[in-house]
Amino acid sequence: MRRQGGVALIMVLLVVALVTVVCAGLVLRQQLAIRSTGNQLLVRQAQYYAEGGERLAMAVLRRDLRQGNPSQPLDFLGEAWARPRLSFPLDGGGELHLHIDDLSGRFNLNSLKSGGEDNVAVQRFQRLLLSLGIVQPYAERLQDWLDSDQDPVSSNGAEDDQYLLLAPAYRTGPGLIVEVSELRLLLGMSDADFRRLQPFVSALPVEVGLNVNTASAQVLASLAPGVEPRSLGAVLAMQRREGFRNFDEFKQLFTADAVASGLVFGSQYFQVTTEVLLGDRRQVLVSYLQRGKDGRVRVLARDLGQDGLVPLPAKESEE
C-alpha cells in the first residue's frame, strides 16, 4: 500500500508540474500577445497623428493662399506657415512637431536641363558648390546626366562611357531627376559632398524658379559673384519682415549684379516634416505637397524613411 501511495504521489506531482509549465507558457504567450498588440496600436496611432500633421500643414497652406492673391502668390519667411517649428501636445504625454519647408527656396537641380556652359543656372550652381567648399565639377556632370545626348558639355562632364567603367556599371539618367538622392549617382559624388549639398537643393519641374523670399543665405549668395555681406543681411531681414513683391524691390537691397532669370516671389512646392513622439515610439513622415493656384493642395509623395527634425537652438525654441 505504501508503494502504491508513493507512486500515486509522484504521479500527482508530475501532473502538477506539467500543468504549471503549461500554464506558465500560456501566460507568457498571452503577455507577448498583449505587448505585441499594444505596440501595433501605438504604431498605428503614431501614424495617424503624423498623417494628421500633414493635413494640418495642407490647411495652413490653403489659408495662406486665400489671404493673399492666388493668381500671384507671395510667400516669405515672415508668414505663419514658415515658423521654425509648430508643436502640439498629444494625449498620454506625447508630442507632435511640424515643420514646413519651401522647396522653391532651394536651388532647382532640374534647372540645369536647358543650357550650356554659359547658362545662368549652371553658373549659380557652380557658385553654390564653391560656397559650400565643394570643388568637384558636379555642375557639368549634372548637365550631362540630365541631357539626352552622349557628348560631354566640357572636359569636366561625364557620359555613359565613364559610368560604364564603374563597378557596378550603370548609365546616365533618363532625363529629369525626381529625387535629390539621385545626386549620389553622379560620378565622384562622395557622401560628405552630398550631405553638405542636400539642404540647399531640390528636384522640381524645370520651369519652377527660385523664391528669393525663402532662399537661404548660401543660395542667395550664388545668384551673383561678389555678394556683399551687408546686402545679403538686408535681404534676409526683409524675408522675415514682408518679403519682396518683384525683382525691382529685390534689386534695391541685393546690390550685386544678379539677373531676374529664374527668380520668383511665390511658391507651389513644399516639404512637410511631421515628427510624432508617443511613448517609446518615434514616427517621422516627410510629405511633398503642391499648392495650385486653384487653392487645392495635393500630396505628391510621402517618405517614412527620413531622419527627424533637428533640435532648435534655445532662442528659436523659446520663440
C-alpha positions in Angstrom: 0.0 0.0 0.0 2.8 2.4 0.8 4.5 1.7 -2.5 1.2 2.4 -4.4 0.7 5.6 -2.3 4.2 6.7 -3.2 3.7 6.1 -6.9 0.4 8.0 -6.7 2.0 10.9 -5.0 4.8 11.0 -7.6 2.1 10.9 -10.4 0.3 13.8 -8.8 3.4 15.8 -8.5 4.3 15.2 -12.2 0.8 16.2 -13.2 1.0 19.4 -11.1 4.5 20.2 -12.6 3.2 19.6 -16.1 0.1 21.8 -15.6 2.4 24.5 -14.1 4.7 24.5 -17.1 1.7 24.6 -19.5 0.1 27.5 -17.6 3.3 29.4 -17.4 3.7 29.0 -21.2 0.2 30.2 -21.8 0.6 33.2 -19.5 3.9 34.1 -21.3 2.3 33.8 -24.7 -0.6 35.9 -23.6 1.7 38.6 -22.3 3.6 38.6 -25.5 0.4 38.9 -27.5 -0.8 41.8 -25.3 2.5 43.6 -25.7 2.6 43.0 -29.5 -1.0 44.2 -29.8 -0.1 47.3 -27.7 2.9 48.1 -29.9 0.8 47.7 -33.1 -1.8 50.1 -31.7 0.9 52.6 -30.7 2.5 52.4 -34.2 -0.9 52.9 -35.9 -1.8 55.7 -33.5 1.6 57.5 -34.2 1.0 57.0 -38.0 -2.5 58.6 -37.7 -1.1 61.5 -35.7 1.6 62.0 -38.4 -1.0 62.0 -41.2 -3.0 64.5 -39.1 0.1 66.8 -39.0 0.2 66.5 -42.8 -3.5 67.5 -43.1 -2.8 70.4 -40.7 0.0 71.7 -42.9 -2.2 71.4 -46.0 -4.8 73.5 -44.2 -2.2 76.1 -43.2 -1.0 76.4 -46.8 -4.6 76.8 -48.2 -5.4 79.5 -45.7 -2.1 81.3 -46.6 -3.1 81.3 -50.3 -6.6 82.6 -49.6 -5.2 85.5 -47.5 -3.1 86.7 -50.5 -3.5 86.9 -54.2 -4.0 83.3 -55.6 -3.0 84.4 -59.1 0.3 85.9 -57.9 1.1 84.3 -54.6 3.7 85.9 -52.3 5.5 83.6 -49.9 8.1 84.8 -47.4 9.6 83.6 -44.1 7.5 86.0 -42.0 4.3 84.1 -42.7 2.6 81.7 -40.3 3.5 78.6 -42.3 7.2 79.4 -42.1 7.5 79.3 -38.3 10.6 77.4 -37.2 8.5 74.7 -35.7 4.9 74.1 -34.8 4.5 71.9 -31.7 1.3 70.3 -30.2 0.8 68.1 -27.1 -0.8 64.7 -27.6 -2.8 62.6 -25.2 -0.7 60.4 -23.0 2.2 62.8 -22.8 3.2 62.6 -26.4 4.2 65.5 -28.8 3.8 66.3 -32.4 6.3 68.6 -34.2 5.6 70.1 -37.6 7.8 72.0 -40.0 7.1 73.3 -43.5 10.0 74.0 -45.9 9.6 75.9 -49.2 11.3 73.7 -51.9 11.3 76.7 -54.2 13.7 78.4 -51.8 16.3 75.8 -52.8 18.3 75.6 -56.0 16.3 73.5 -58.5 18.7 70.9 -59.9 16.5 70.4 -63.0 17.0 74.0 -64.0 20.3 72.8 -65.5 18.4 70.9 -68.1 18.2 73.8 -70.6 21.6 75.3 -71.2 25.3 75.1 -72.0 28.3 76.4 -70.1 27.1 80.0 -70.2 23.6 79.1 -68.7 22.7 81.3 -65.7 21.6 78.3 -63.7 24.9 76.5 -64.3 26.8 79.5 -63.0 24.7 79.8 -60.0 25.1 76.1 -59.2 28.9 76.4 -59.6 28.9 79.3 -57.1 26.8 77.4 -54.7 29.1 74.4 -54.8 32.2 76.6 -54.2 30.5 78.4 -51.3 29.9 75.0 -49.6 33.6 74.0 -50.1 32.8 71.5 -52.9 35.4 71.5 -55.6 34.2 68.6 -57.8 32.7 69.7 -61.1 29.2 68.4 -60.3 27.5 71.2 -62.3 28.9 69.9 -65.6 28.3 66.3 -64.6 24.7 67.0 -63.7 24.2 68.7 -67.0 25.3 65.6 -68.8 23.2 63.5 -66.5 20.1 65.5 -67.5 20.6 65.8 -71.2 19.7 63.2 -73.9 23.0 63.0 -75.8 26.3 61.4 -75.2 28.5 64.4 -75.8 30.1 65.9 -72.6 29.4 69.6 -72.1 33.1 70.1 -71.2 36.2 68.2 -70.2 34.7 68.1 -66.7 31.5 66.4 -67.9 30.7 62.6 -67.8 28.6 60.5 -70.1 27.8 56.8 -70.3 31.3 55.8 -71.4 32.6 56.8 -68.0 29.8 55.4 -65.9 30.1 52.0 -67.7 33.6 51.7 -66.3 32.4 51.7 -62.7 31.7 48.6 -60.6 28.8 48.1 -60.8 28.3 49.8 -64.1 25.3 52.0 -65.0 24.2 54.7 -67.4 23.3 58.3 -67.0 19.8 59.2 -66.1 16.7 59.1 -68.4 16.1 62.9 -68.1 14.9 65.0 -65.2 15.6 63.7 -61.7 12.7 63.3 -59.3 14.5 62.9 -56.0 17.6 64.7 -54.7 19.1 61.4 -53.6 19.8 60.7 -57.3 22.8 63.0 -56.9 24.6 60.2 -55.2 24.9 58.5 -58.7 26.9 61.4 -60.2 30.5 60.5 -61.0 32.7 61.2 -58.0 29.9 62.2 -55.7 31.0 61.5 -52.1 28.7 61.0 -49.1 30.2 64.1 -47.5 29.6 66.3 -50.5 26.0 65.0 -50.9 25.2 65.7 -47.2 26.7 69.2 -47.5 24.7 70.0 -50.6 21.3 68.3 -49.8 19.7 71.0 -47.6 20.2 73.6 -50.4 18.8 71.8 -53.5 15.5 70.4 -54.7 14.3 68.4 -57.7 11.3 70.3 -59.2 10.0 70.7 -62.7 12.3 72.8 -65.0 10.1 75.8 -65.1 10.0 76.2 -61.3 12.1 79.2 -60.3 13.9 80.2 -57.1 11.9 82.0 -54.5 14.2 84.7 -53.2 11.8 85.3 -50.3 12.6 82.0 -48.7 16.1 81.2 -50.1 18.9 80.6 -47.6 22.0 82.9 -47.4 24.1 80.3 -49.3 21.6 80.1 -52.2 21.2 83.9 -52.3 24.9 84.3 -52.5 25.1 82.1 -55.5 22.9 84.5 -57.6 25.8 86.7 -58.5 29.6 86.9 -57.9 30.9 89.1 -55.1 27.7 89.4 -52.9 28.4 91.8 -50.0 27.5 90.5 -46.5 25.7 93.8 -45.8 23.5 93.4 -48.8 22.8 89.7 -48.0 21.9 90.6 -44.4 19.4 93.2 -45.6 17.7 90.7 -47.9 17.5 88.1 -45.1 15.9 90.6 -42.8 13.4 91.6 -45.5 12.4 87.9 -45.9 11.2 87.8 -42.3 9.5 91.2 -42.4 7.3 91.4 -45.5 9.1 89.9 -48.5 9.8 91.2 -52.0 6.9 91.5 -54.5 9.0 91.9 -57.6 12.6 92.0 -58.9 12.9 95.8 -58.7 12.2 95.7 -54.9 14.7 92.8 -54.6 17.4 94.7 -56.5 17.2 97.7 -54.2 18.7 95.6 -51.4 20.5 93.0 -53.3 23.1 95.2 -54.9 25.1 92.5 -56.6 24.9 92.0 -60.4 22.1 89.4 -60.4 19.7 88.8 -63.3 16.0 88.2 -63.0 16.1 84.9 -64.9 14.6 82.1 -62.9 13.7 84.2 -59.8 10.2 84.2 -58.4 8.4 85.5 -55.3 5.8 82.8 -54.5 5.9 79.1 -54.2 3.9 76.0 -55.2 6.0 73.1 -53.8 6.5 72.5 -50.1 8.1 69.8 -47.9 6.3 69.0 -44.7 8.2 67.1 -41.9 5.9 65.7 -39.2 7.6 64.1 -36.1 5.5 62.2 -33.6 6.8 61.2 -30.1 4.4 58.8 -28.5 5.5 56.7 -25.6 8.7 55.0 -26.7 7.6 55.3 -30.4 9.0 57.9 -32.8 7.3 58.3 -36.2 8.6 60.7 -38.9 6.6 61.4 -42.0 8.0 63.6 -44.8 5.3 64.8 -47.3 5.9 66.6 -50.6 3.0 68.9 -51.4 2.0 71.0 -54.4 -0.3 74.0 -53.9 -2.1 75.0 -57.1 -3.5 78.4 -57.9 -6.9 76.9 -57.5 -6.2 76.6 -53.8 -6.0 72.8 -53.8 -3.1 71.2 -52.0 -2.1 67.9 -53.4 0.2 65.2 -51.9 2.8 64.3 -54.5 4.8 61.8 -52.4 5.4 60.5 -48.8 8.6 59.3 -47.2 8.7 57.3 -43.9 12.5 56.7 -44.0 13.8 60.2 -43.3 15.5 61.5 -40.1 13.6 63.6 -37.7 13.7 67.3 -37.1 17.0 68.8 -35.9 16.6 70.3 -32.4 16.1 74.0 -32.5 18.6 76.4 -30.9 17.4 77.7 -27.5 16.4 81.1 -28.8 14.2 79.7 -31.5 12.7 77.2 -29.2 11.6 79.9 -26.8 10.0 81.8 -29.7 
